[in-house]
Amino acid sequence: MEKKEELKLYEEWDKRYFWHPFTQMKVYEEEENVIVERGEGVYIYDIYGNKYLDGVASLWCNVHGHNHPKLNQAVIEQTKKIAHFTTLGASNIPAIKFAKRIVDITPKKLQHVFYSEDGSEAMEIAIKIAYHYWHNKGEKEKNKFITLSEAYHGDTIGSVSVGGINIFHEKYKPLLFDVYKMPSPYLEAVKKVGREKALEYKTTKLLIEEVEDFVFHLHQEIAGFVLEAGVQGAAGILPFPEGYLKEIRRICDEYNILMIVDEVATGFGRSGKMFACEKEGVEPDIMALGKGITGGYLPLAATLVSDDIYKEFLGEFGEAKHFYHGHTYTGNPIACNVALANLDVFEEENTLEKLQPKIKLLEERLKEFWELKHVGDVRQFGFMAGVELVKDKEKNEPFPYGERTGFKVAKSMLKKGIWVRPLGDVMVIMPPLVIKEEELNYFIDSLKESIKELES
Ligand SMILES: *Cc1c(COP(=O)(O)O)cnc(C)c1O
């Protein structure tokens, strides 16, 4: 078969057989799509050899770039030994080593690691553990969760139950368990001081009043408070006002509620610190990790818990106190070996140190977006940013949903050699942490230009 014909065939099969995630396949079928063949650093190459800057770090998980020799080596070395063996009642060295290493670098309170494969699972596990913990303690009435509006914790039914993004979650309502929902802190800050000042707004008694009042009355039935680690990513990069996490920690302590923090998007450097919790010195009782945990190489996730929680699951076998949960690939040695190499590369390449000036650069350059006619809000949290497109800035009127304005801008970015995936009409800036300053500048120049094209 001719090479070109072969590639056309793959395009056809892609549309016929492969049901893509978060994708309207009818529209996908009508479009030309990027089929990736390889990657190198912050770039990906499609099957025709076109080169694109990876503007969203492969959906927020790539850290040190694609095709990294050290990470490749970690996969190869472990594969030569064994690809997988169950960890139900057995163990393996990479999983043991990574458990120790991740406990060493996460907040002190977190002492035990439960592995899974994706962020959704890590959150699902967090919720099950919290519920089960109170059950084992004999406080069965503590079986409800507080969550935030605009939250995203994944797509499995339990994770959706604690989520708060209507367009993703509303349809499944009859399948979900009930939760108590508090307002999104960023949107509350906007209500109080407006969009332009919301990022500088600090958490005050006023912002936390509703939460505190609620907890005061209902804490007897609350098992845990579930929230992202400082920013609501999937909702369009909505950062918490400074001090919010700390206040929630205080409230959880005061009323005997487990604080369950989702660091799936923010963990492994994205916030500017290794973990976003460090920014406010907050120690959660349960923490979920995913995405960047393997540097974007393989599916691995982890749920970390405090010693206090872990101990409630200990008992004689007959007491049936243990955690009845596990997956086929729990603690996969190849994934854990890459996770170890990921941390090595952080040290060897001084990734976090080199990231700081780039966060500053991003902050400076983001200011330019406020001048654009169709930009209604600009938000940043560490090395992630969202630029919200609006039809009418004065009235804060969005573009009609069906028009796919964000997608149009993304198409224009593709022509400029940058692959991005917007969140609706929020343009996301989230390249691998290793992007160079000149590449980041090109990314921002191109995004400005593509947004300006909406004016004509
Ligand atoms: C991506 C994400 C998840 C879900 O992780 P998956 O690996 O996609 O299942 C959960 N929480 C947050 C904050 C995320 O960004």
PDBQT file of the ligand as one rigid body, heavy atoms in Angstrom, charges set to zero:
ROOT
HETATM    1  C1  LIG A 501      -8.087  15.912  35.215  1.00  0.00    +0.000 C 
HETATM    2  C2  LIG A 501      -8.604  16.053  36.582  1.00  0.00    +0.000 A 
HETATM    3  C3  LIG A 501      -9.218  14.969  37.233  1.00  0.00    +0.000 A 
HETATM    4  C4  LIG A 501      -9.498  13.671  36.546  1.00  0.00    +0.000 C 
HETATM    5  O1  LIG A 501      -8.345  12.992  36.183  1.00  0.00    +0.000 OA
HETATM    6  P1  LIG A 501      -8.419  11.877  35.036  1.00  0.00    +0.000 P 
HETATM    7  O2  LIG A 501      -7.039  11.320  35.011  1.00  0.00    +0.000 OA
HETATM    8  O3  LIG A 501      -8.781  12.598  33.776  1.00  0.00    +0.000 OA
HETATM    9  O4  LIG A 501      -9.440  10.894  35.425  1.00  0.00    +0.000 OA
HETATM   10  C5  LIG A 501      -9.607  15.152  38.540  1.00  0.00    +0.000 A 
HETATM   11  N1  LIG A 501      -9.425  16.321  39.170  1.00  0.00    +0.000 NA
HETATM   12  C6  LIG A 501      -8.843  17.374  38.579  1.00  0.00    +0.000 A 
HETATM   13  C7  LIG A 501      -8.662  18.637  39.342  1.00  0.00    +0.000 C 
HETATM   14  C8  LIG A 501      -8.429  17.293  37.251  1.00  0.00    +0.000 A 
HETATM   15  O5  LIG A 501      -7.895  18.337  36.638  1.00  0.00    +0.000 OA
ENDROOT
TORSDOF 0
